[in-house]
Amino acid sequence: MNNIIITGTGGQGTVLAAKIIGETAVLNGLDVKASESHGMSQRGGSVTTYVRYSKDAVHSPVINERADIILAFELLEGYRAAPLLKAGGRLISGTQMIDPTPVTAGEADYPDDIVNKVKAMGVDAIFADTLSLAAQAGSIKCSNVVLIGILAAVTNDMPKDSWIEAIKRSVPPKLLETNLRAFESGYALAGGVTVGT
């Protein structure tokens, strides 16, 4: 069983990421369940989605135990979710920072030094500037697929070609080449900056 928590904010493409992961699992003959997004899915609101896949039957999309992987589209959301990892799990996080409502309302400050705070927790984590990589691929809107590329390389439990096929099935044709470049950039980056154990 592979349990993945996808977390970010509304508008970052968490739903598409879940679709690509699920489609890849199906292409590999695995049983997969994914939850709907939980949280305030409007732009800027916190969003969490669960994806579970296994060779055996998956009976529920909800992860009641700890996650194997947390895929975080935003730095603070990844930090908040890090305690949900099981021992030996991994956080894969973009470094984009989006102020949550309490920060924009002036009621709180965005936490500083999150990378070192995660390190102090002993979490095995990869942090990537997905926005820059997505921009190089052709659009900052595909930073979610950069993260999918990192996930694919790090987990290495499903063939790369099946991830590419899942992307082809999940994104509009006019956006395909940009998304494939984004995936490749994330895939190549995997094994880069690692903090924690």
Beta strands, then each sheet from edge to edge (+ up, - down):
strand 1: 2-9
strand 2: 31-34
strand 3: 38-39
strand 4: 46-54
strand 5: 67-72
strand 6: 85-94
strand 7: 124-128
strand 8: 194-195
sheet 1: 2+ 4- 1+ 5+ 6+ 7+ 8-
sheet 2: 2+ 4- 3+
end
